Amino acid sequence: MSVPQERKLVTQIPGPKSEELHTRTKAAVSAGVGVGLPVYIERAGGGILVDVDGNQLIDLGSGIAVTSVGNAAPKVVERAQAQLEDFTHTCFMVTPYEEYVAVAETLNELTPGTHEKRTALFNSGAEAVENAVKIARSATKRDAIVVFDHAYHGRTNLTMALTAKNMPYKKGFGPFAGEVYRMPMAYPYRWSGDAETITEDAFTAFTNAVHAQVGEEHVAAVLIEPIQGEGGFIVPPKGWLGRIADWCREHGIVFIADEVQTGFCRTGDWFACEAEGVVPDLITTAKGIAGGLPLAAVTGRAEIMDAVHAGGLGGTYGGNPVACAAALGSIETMKDEDLAGKARRIEQIFRERLEAMAEKHGVIGEIRGRGAMMAVEIVTPGTTQPDADLTKKVNAACHRQGVVTLTAGTYGNVLRFLPPLVIGEDLLHEGLDVLDTAFAESL
C-alpha cells in the first residue's frame, strides 16, 4: 500500500491545517452538515487515514461501513479509472450500458435465496429503502409499512418517517410520510429473559400490535435491519428474524431486509440474513458495495420487482457507470481476499479485547455485534442506565490520540466499531490499546 500502515501523530488533533480548513468549512458549508472529527484527509488506504497535517490515524469507522475494501483498493481504482476514460455518464434510462447489467447480475447471484431475482440501482441507502417501499406497495396494492423501535433507514422525508430517532435525524423536519407504523424491537440488553423468552415475547408483542393497530391485510411490507445500525448495533435473539419473515409470508407481506450497513461481508457473511438462513423478499444495499463511490441497490424476487410499471423506477444518476465499475472491483476484492473470513477474525480480536475492558472498567453494559460490526453499550456501573456523557468523553479521547471511532444508539451511549475489512491486526490491537486508555482517562 502507498499509505504506511502505522499511527503517527505530528501535531495535536486536529492540527493547524485542519483547523484552517474547518474555519473555511464553517463559512462555506451549511451548519446543518455535522462533522464528528474535523480532521481533513488527503490520503488513505488500508486501515490508515492521512490528514493534511501529516497525522496518520487508525480508521475504525470506514466512513460508516463504506470503505470495507479500503479507501483505495487497487481493483476498485483500476476499474473506475478505466470507466472514467470511456465515459462518465449517459443515464441508464436513456442509453444503457453493460456495467449496470453486470452489477445487477452479480447482486442477483450473491444475495440470499435461489429464486429468480431482479435488481434496480440507485445512489444512496435512503434512496434504495424508499424504492423498496414503492416496490412493495406496487406489488401488494397495500399501503402500510411496519418498522421497528431503534431503526435507522435514512434522511429523506419517507425514510425519516421510517427512522426511529428524533435527534438529529427528524427534529424540525416534519410532517412526515404517513402509513408508517412502529413496533417493538427485540433488544436483548433491554428486554428481560433468556434468548428464547425474548424471541417469543417480542414476536407476540409485534404480532399483537400489528393486528390491533394496522391489520395484517393492510400491511405492504415489514422493513427491518437484521442488525440495527444507528440504533446501537442491536442484534436480535436467534430465531426472531426468521419468525418475522415466516409471519410475513403467511400474510402476503413483503419482508424487506435493510442491509445497507450490514451487507458485503461486514458481519462475517456476505449478508447478515445468512447467519440464520433468512431469505428476504427484497434486500436493500449500499455503503460497502462500491469501495467508496455512491451506489445502492434493491434486489428481490422477480415477480415483486417486475410488478412496477415501466418507468416507475430510476433516476438520473442511479447506477452511474463509474460507480458500477467500482462495485465490480470491490466485490472481486471481497471474493479474492475472503473479506467475510477477515470480518470473522476481526470479531474474535474485538470480543477478546472488549471483554477484558468490560471487566477492567465496569462501565460496559454489553458487548454486541457480529463480524467487523462491533459495539459496546456504556452505562452507569451496576445498572442499565445509559451514560451518553461518558461515551462522548471516551470517543473524544480516542480522537485526540489518532483513532477514529463512532458513537451510536438511541440513547447516545454506544461506541461502534466498523474497521475496514483489510485492516492489519497490529493496527486493530493498537487502536484497542488507545480505547482501553481512553476508558481509563475518562472515568
FIFI-839526 format. One record per residue (C-alpha): x, y, z; residue in one letter. Coordinates in steps of 0.1 Angstrom, whole numbers, padded with zeros to 4 digits, always signed. Last residue first. Layout:
<atoms>
XYZa
...
</atoms>
This chain:
<atoms>
-0136+0077+0342l
-0124+0093+0310s
-0087+0085+0314e
-0092+0048+0320a
-0117+0045+0292f
-0094+0063+0268a
-0065+0040+0278t
-0085+0010+0267d
-0095+0027+0235l
-0059+0035+0227v
-0050-0001+0232d
-0079-0011+0210l
-0065+0011+0182g
-0031-0006+0187e
-0047-0040+0186h
-0065-0032+0154l
-0035-0017+0138l
-0014-0048+0145d
-0043-0069+0131e
-0039-0052+0097g
-0070-0035+0082i
-0085-0051+0051v
-0120-0054+0065l
-0120-0017+0071p
-0129-0010+0107p
-0165-0005+0117l
-0165+0000+0155f
-0195+0014+0174r
-0194+0032+0208l
-0229+0032+0222v
-0244+0057+0248n
-0263+0081+0226g
-0297+0069+0240y
-0310+0057+0206t
-0275+0043+0199g
-0244+0055+0180a
-0209+0068+0185t
-0180+0065+0161l
-0143+0059+0165t
-0113+0073+0145v
-0081+0067+0164v
-0055+0094+0164g
-0049+0100+0201q
-0072+0130+0203r
-0099+0110+0185h
-0097+0082+0211c
-0102+0107+0239a
-0132+0123+0221a
-0149+0089+0219n
-0142+0082+0255v
-0156+0115+0266k
-0187+0112+0243k
-0195+0078+0258t
-0190+0091+0293l
-0216+0118+0286d
-0240+0093+0270a
-0242+0071+0301d
-0272+0049+0296p
-0287+0035+0329q
-0285-0003+0327t
-0272-0005+0362t
-0242-0018+0382g
-0219+0007+0367p
-0236+0036+0349t
-0238+0025+0313v
-0218+0023+0281i
-0231+0000+0253e
-0202-0015+0234v
-0202-0021+0197a
-0190-0044+0169m
-0196-0046+0132m
-0165-0063+0118a
-0181-0097+0124g
-0212-0096+0145r
-0224-0071+0171g
-0225-0069+0209r
-0206-0061+0240i
-0230-0051+0268e
-0231-0030+0299g
-0195-0016+0296i
-0189+0007+0325v
-0170-0017+0348g
-0135-0006+0337h
-0115-0038+0340k
-0141-0065+0334e
-0155-0046+0304a
-0120-0039+0291m
-0111-0076+0291a
-0144-0084+0273e
-0135-0057+0248l
-0101-0072+0240r
-0114-0108+0235e
-0145-0096+0216r
-0126-0073+0193f
-0100-0098+0183i
-0126-0125+0176q
-0148-0101+0157e
-0119-0090+0135i
-0113-0127+0126r
-0150-0130+0115r
-0146-0099+0093a
-0114-0115+0078k
-0135-0145+0068g
-0160-0123+0051a
-0131-0105+0034l
-0121-0136+0017d
-0093-0118-0002e
-0104-0128-0038d
-0141-0127-0030k
-0141-0093-0013m
-0117-0079-0039t
-0140-0090-0068e
-0169-0074-0050i
-0150-0041-0048s
-0139-0042-0084g
-0174-0049-0096l
-0186-0021-0074a
-0160+0003-0088a
-0173-0004-0123a
-0208+0003-0112c
-0198+0036-0095a
-0181+0047-0128v
-0212+0036-0148p
-0237+0055-0126n
-0263+0030-0114g
-0288+0057-0104g
-0276+0090-0117y
-0307+0104-0135t
-0332+0083-0115g
-0350+0050-0119g
-0381+0031-0110l
-0417+0037-0122g
-0406+0040-0159g
-0421+0006-0168a
-0448-0003-0143h
-0438-0019-0110v
-0447-0056-0106a
-0413-0066-0120d
-0396-0063-0086m
-0422-0084-0069i
-0424-0112-0095e
-0386-0112-0098a
-0380-0117-0061r
-0355-0092-0048g
-0326-0068-0052t
-0328-0031-0044v
-0295-0013-0049a
-0272+0015-0039a
-0242+0033-0054l
-0221+0063-0044p
-0183+0055-0047l
-0165+0045-0015g
-0155+0009-0023g
-0186+0002-0043a
-0209-0021-0023i
-0198-0012+0012g
-0224+0016+0017k
-0254+0005-0004a
-0278-0025-0002t
-0315-0030+0001t
-0329-0066+0002i
-0364-0076-0010l
-0382-0109-0004d
-0358-0117+0023p
-0342-0152+0028v
-0334-0160+0064v
-0308-0187+0068g
-0299-0176+0103e
-0264-0162+0096a
-0275-0155+0060e
-0296-0125+0070c
-0264-0106+0078a
-0253-0105+0041f
-0220-0117+0025w
-0213-0133+0058d
-0188-0122+0085g
-0209-0092+0096t
-0193-0067+0071r
-0191-0092+0042c
-0210-0070+0018f
-0241-0061+0037g
-0246-0050+0073t
-0248-0012+0068q
-0273-0011+0038v
-0287-0045+0047e
-0323-0033+0051d
-0341-0066+0048a
-0376-0062+0033i
-0402-0089+0040f
-0432-0083+0016v
-0465-0092+0033i
-0487-0120+0020g
-0499-0129+0055h
-0482-0162+0059e
-0451-0150+0041r
-0448-0121+0066c
-0452-0144+0095w
-0423-0165+0082d
-0401-0135+0079a
-0409-0123+0114i
-0402-0157+0129r
-0369-0159+0110g
-0358-0126+0125l
-0366-0138+0160w
-0348-0171+0157g
-0316-0160+0173k
-0320-0130+0196p
-0320-0096+0179p
-0286-0079+0175v
-0287-0042+0183i
-0258-0024+0167f
-0268+0008+0185g
-0298+0023+0168g
-0275+0037+0142e
-0270+0002+0129g
-0297-0024+0137q
-0286-0059+0129i
-0310-0077+0105p
-0323-0041+0097e
-0360-0043+0093i
-0388-0034+0069l
-0422-0052+0071v
-0441-0046+0039a
-0475-0039+0023a
-0495-0042+0055v
-0533-0037+0051h
-0543-0073+0054e
-0523-0077+0086e
-0545-0051+0104g
-0529-0018+0114v
-0531-0010+0151q
-0546-0042+0167a
-0531-0068+0144h
-0498-0051+0141v
-0496-0047+0179a
-0504-0083+0186n
-0479-0095+0160t
-0451-0074+0174f
-0458-0081+0211a
-0460-0119+0204t
-0427-0117+0185f
-0411-0098+0213a
-0423-0123+0239d
-0413-0154+0220e
-0379-0141+0210t
-0372-0127+0244i
-0382-0160+0261t
-0359-0179+0238e
-0330-0155+0243a
-0333-0155+0281d
-0354-0131+0299g
-0358-0093+0303s
-0357-0069+0274w
-0332-0041+0275r
-0300-0060+0267y
-0319-0083+0244p
-0334-0057+0221y
-0363-0074+0203a
-0378-0044+0186m
-0413-0031+0195p
-0434-0018+0165m
-0435+0014+0145r
-0462+0020+0119y
-0458+0040+0087v
-0490+0049+0068e
-0480+0085+0065g
-0450+0105+0052a
-0435+0130+0076f
-0446+0165+0088p
-0419+0171+0097g
-0383+0184+0096f
-0380+0201+0130g
-0364+0172+0147k
-0361+0141+0124k
-0325+0130+0122y
-0306+0148+0149p
-0324+0140+0172m
-0357+0121+0167n
-0345+0085+0164k
-0370+0060+0150a
-0363+0061+0112t
-0392+0051+0089l
-0407+0086+0089a
-0372+0099+0082m
-0371+0074+0054t
-0401+0089+0038l
-0389+0125+0040n
-0353+0116+0030t
-0328+0111+0059r
-0323+0073+0060g
-0334+0039+0074h
-0325+0039+0111y
-0345+0017+0135a
-0344+0020+0173h
-0380+0009+0175d
-0392-0010+0145f
-0408-0007+0111v
-0442-0017+0095v
-0453-0001+0062i
-0490+0003+0054a
-0502+0010+0019d
-0514-0022+0001r
-0516-0030-0036k
-0492-0058-0029t
-0467-0054-0058a
-0470-0016-0060s
-0467-0011-0023r
-0437-0034-0021a
-0420-0017-0050i
-0425+0018-0035k
-0412+0006-0002v
-0381-0008-0018a
-0377+0025-0037n
-0375+0044-0004e
-0351+0019+0010v
-0328+0022-0020a
-0329+0060-0019e
-0321+0060+0017a
-0291+0037+0011g
-0278+0060-0016s
-0274+0063-0054n
-0298+0039-0071f
-0297+0005-0089l
-0326-0018-0097a
-0322-0056-0093t
-0342-0087-0104r
-0343-0121-0089k
-0353-0157-0097e
-0353-0178-0066h
-0320-0193-0052t
-0321-0173-0020g
-0297-0148-0002p
-0280-0121-0023t
-0249-0130-0043l
-0264-0142-0077e
-0289-0114-0081n
-0263-0090-0069l
-0238-0101-0096t
-0264-0099-0124e
-0274-0064-0113a
-0238-0053-0112v
-0232-0067-0147a
-0263-0050-0160v
-0252-0016-0147y
-0217-0022-0162e
-0232-0032-0196e
-0246+0002-0206y
-0280+0019-0211p
-0289+0048-0233t
-0318+0068-0218v
-0328+0050-0186m
-0292+0041-0179f
-0282+0078-0178c
-0253+0085-0201t
-0225+0091-0176h
-0187+0091-0171t
-0174+0077-0203f
-0146+0055-0215d
-0117+0071-0196e
-0137+0072-0165l
-0145+0035-0169q
-0108+0026-0170a
-0102+0048-0139q
-0131+0031-0120a
-0119-0004-0129r
-0083+0003-0118e
-0093+0022-0086v
-0117-0005-0074v
-0092-0033-0083k
-0064-0015-0064p
-0084-0008-0032a
-0082+0030-0025a
-0100+0036+0007n
-0100+0001+0020g
-0121-0029+0010v
-0148-0021+0036s
-0147+0016+0027t
-0184+0022+0034v
-0191+0010+0069a
-0196+0044+0084i
-0167+0062+0066g
-0147+0031+0074s
-0151+0037+0111g
-0122+0022+0130l
-0096+0041+0110d
-0062+0044+0126i
-0050+0080+0121l
-0018+0092+0104q
-0010+0128+0110n
+0007+0147+0082g
-0011+0180+0088d
-0034+0175+0058v
-0046+0142+0073d
-0036+0106+0065v
-0062+0080+0072l
-0049+0044+0079i
-0065+0010+0079g
-0057+0000+0044g
-0055+0033+0024g
-0060+0070+0028a
-0048+0103+0015r
-0057+0140+0019e
-0080+0138+0050i
-0093+0168+0069y
-0096+0163+0107v
-0127+0179+0120p
-0140+0148+0139l
-0177+0144+0141g
-0187+0169+0114v
-0223+0180+0112g
-0239+0193+0080v
-0267+0215+0093g
-0242+0243+0097a
-0244+0247+0059s
-0209+0248+0043v
-0190+0279+0033a
-0180+0299+0064a
-0180+0269+0087k
-0160+0249+0062t
-0134+0277+0058r
-0128+0276+0095t
-0126+0238+0093h
-0099+0242+0066l
-0078+0263+0089e
-0083+0239+0118e
-0072+0210+0095s
-0041+0230+0086k
-0034+0237+0123p
-0038+0201+0135g
-0070+0184+0148p
-0057+0165+0167i
-0024+0179+0180q
+0005+0177+0156t
+0029+0150+0144v
+0008+0120+0154l
+0016+0087+0137k
-0004+0055+0135r
+0011+0030+0112e
+0002+0013+0079q
+0023+0035+0055p
+0000+0047+0027v
+0012+0035-0007s
+0000+0000+0000m
</atoms>
